């Protein structure tokens, strides 16, 4: 592994002692296997030179900091970091989020997201002390460390799992042959079949494994009120729709 491939992470591993490159590492962790959309309140950085194994090691570091400090932050890495994705020693180009989940889903159909729950997750993330964020960033190097130090706490929408893409929608449930306000949006299953039920409404944002992997979203009062006004439906809710692309 070249210096360029390792200068963004302080690797504490012993290294592989022979054997297959695919052998499970003691630092390997399980990432999301279902194709889903996820709301994460917290900090984000882009990993351009970390391997999948190093991201797994970093995830264990995050868990250790969470347990030590009592701030139960978790890690959500965009895209596919399962065995169908990059090998352990391959570079994993992904956006890495650390914080609190505000909602996830969309694999089998539209999943309703509570705006109150998402905003509470953002409040929790903003309450995490600066020293905890600093402790998490101690294991990062180079551009990743710089991006981490400069990152602000905010709400992000991302997609995880194989060939992941996802839409955060605001509207009402319905079917394509029905009617509703705004445009019709739906997810796609692993057989490339459209979900039977979708959402009529507004597309808040869209993400995919190729780009953009993650987008900042505003669910605050002003932005929410503007969506209600634009759609003209007081009963509209937020939904996640996932696509297996």
MONOR-V884196 format. One record per pair of residues at least 4 apart in sequence whose ideal C-beta (glycine too) atoms are under 6 Angstrom apart, sorted by the first residue. I is the first residue (numbers start at 1). J is the second residue. D is the distance in whole Angstrom. If there is no record, write none. Layout:
I/J/D + I/J/D
This chain:
1/5/5 + 1/6/6 + 3/7/6 + 5/49/6 + 7/141/5 + 7/142/5 + 8/49/5 + 8/50/5 + 8/141/5 + 8/142/4 + 8/144/4 + 9/50/5 + 9/54/4 + 9/141/6 + 10/139/5 + 10/141/6 + 13/27/6 + 19/23/5 + 21/87/6 + 21/89/6 + 24/28/5 + 25/53/5 + 27/56/5 + 27/57/4 + 28/56/5 + 29/56/4 + 29/59/5 + 31/77/6 + 31/81/4 + 31/82/6 + 32/160/4 + 32/161/5 + 33/82/5 + 34/107/5 + 34/161/5 + 35/107/6 + 35/161/4 + 35/162/6 + 35/164/5 + 35/242/5 + 35/244/5 + 36/104/5 + 36/105/6 + 36/106/6 + 36/107/5 + 36/160/6 + 36/161/6 + 36/242/5 + 37/106/5 + 37/159/5 + 37/166/3 + 37/240/4 + 37/242/5 + 38/76/5 + 38/104/4 + 38/158/5 + 38/160/6 + 39/102/4 + 39/103/5 + 39/118/5 + 39/157/6 + 40/76/5 + 40/97/4 + 40/99/5 + 40/101/6 + 40/156/5 + 41/99/5 + 41/100/5 + 41/102/5 + 41/121/4 + 41/122/4 + 41/125/4 + 41/155/5 + 42/97/6 + 42/98/5 + 42/99/2 + 42/125/5 + 43/98/5 + 43/151/4 + 43/153/6 + 44/95/6 + 44/97/5 + 44/151/6 + 44/156/5 + 45/96/6 + 45/144/5 + 45/147/4 + 45/148/5 + 45/151/6 + 46/95/5 + 47/94/5 + 47/96/5 + 47/144/6 + 50/54/4 + 50/55/5 + 51/89/5 + 51/91/6 + 52/81/6 + 52/86/5 + 52/88/5 + 52/92/4 + 53/88/4 + 55/77/6 + 55/92/6 + 58/139/6 + 59/75/5 + 61/139/5 + 62/75/5 + 62/98/6 + 62/136/6 + 65/69/6 + 65/135/5 + 65/136/5 + 66/72/5 + 66/73/5 + 69/132/5 + 71/128/5 + 71/132/5 + 73/98/5 + 73/99/6 + 75/98/6 + 76/97/4 + 77/81/5 + 77/94/5 + 77/96/5 + 78/94/5 + 78/95/4 + 78/158/5 + 78/213/4 + 78/214/6 + 79/94/5 + 79/209/4 + 80/84/6 + 80/85/4 + 80/162/5 + 81/85/5 + 81/92/6 + 84/162/5 + 86/90/4 + 86/92/5 + 95/213/5 + 95/214/4 + 97/156/6 + 98/136/6 + 99/125/5 + 100/121/4 + 100/124/5 + 100/125/5 + 102/118/3 + 102/121/4 + 103/113/4 + 103/118/6 + 105/111/3 + 105/240/5 + 106/111/5 + 106/166/6 + 106/187/5 + 106/240/4 + 106/241/5 + 106/242/3 + 107/242/5 + 109/195/5 + 109/197/5 + 110/199/5 + 110/239/4 + 110/241/6 + 111/240/5 + 112/237/6 + 112/239/6 + 113/238/4 + 113/240/6 + 115/219/6 + 115/238/6 + 118/219/6 + 122/155/5 + 125/153/5 + 126/153/5 + 128/132/5 + 137/148/4 + 140/144/4 + 140/145/4 + 140/148/5 + 141/145/5 + 154/216/5 + 155/217/5 + 156/214/5 + 156/216/6 + 157/168/5 + 157/205/5 + 157/207/6 + 157/215/5 + 157/217/5 + 158/207/6 + 158/214/4 + 159/164/4 + 159/165/6 + 159/166/4 + 159/207/5 + 160/164/6 + 163/244/5 + 163/245/5 + 164/209/5 + 165/208/4 + 165/243/4 + 165/245/5 + 166/207/6 + 166/242/5 + 167/185/6 + 167/203/6 + 167/206/5 + 167/241/4 + 168/204/4 + 168/205/5 + 169/185/5 + 169/199/4 + 169/201/6 + 169/203/6 + 169/239/5 + 169/241/6 + 170/201/5 + 170/202/5 + 170/204/5 + 170/227/5 + 170/236/6 + 170/238/5 + 171/182/6 + 171/199/5 + 171/200/5 + 171/201/2 + 171/236/5 + 172/180/5 + 172/200/6 + 172/236/6 + 173/197/6 + 174/178/5 + 174/180/5 + 174/200/5 + 176/184/5 + 180/200/3 + 181/200/6 + 181/231/5 + 181/233/5 + 182/200/6 + 182/201/4 + 182/202/5 + 182/231/6 + 184/198/6 + 184/200/5 + 185/198/5 + 185/199/5 + 185/241/6 + 186/194/5 + 186/195/5 + 186/198/3 + 187/195/4 + 187/241/4 + 187/242/5 + 187/243/5 + 188/192/6 + 188/194/6 + 188/243/4 + 188/244/6 + 189/193/5 + 190/244/5 + 199/239/5 + 201/231/6 + 201/236/6 + 202/227/6 + 202/231/6 + 205/215/5 + 205/217/6 + 207/212/6 + 207/215/6 + 218/223/4 + 231/236/5
